[in-house]
């Protein structure tokens, strides 16, 4: 799948695709072990797609706006003002 198409998908969809690609990777390894694998280029394709999806997930996590915590100084100042 092309990178443009992957960028349009949500994180949940990307995680599902990783699971599917991991299954495909496992099946390819089993075929290679049994001597039935004729298209060795599929290994590289699957590894590359997994890496692309993981990179996109990381980019989405880091670009998401962080939740700002309330400053501790203001809340402490309010508490001391109420006590007086």
C-alpha angles and dihedrals in degrees: 000000000000123000092239090059092047093053091058093057127091125247092255091054091048091051090052090052091051090055091050092048091049089054090049090049090052092049091050090052091051091050090050091050091051091047094243098114112111101158105061093171089076090075092061093045093052093046091049093049092049090051092049093051093047090050091051091049091052091048091050092051094050095044093052111105112256119237109250116230119222112258112257095216095063094049091047091050091052092051093051091047091054093051093055 
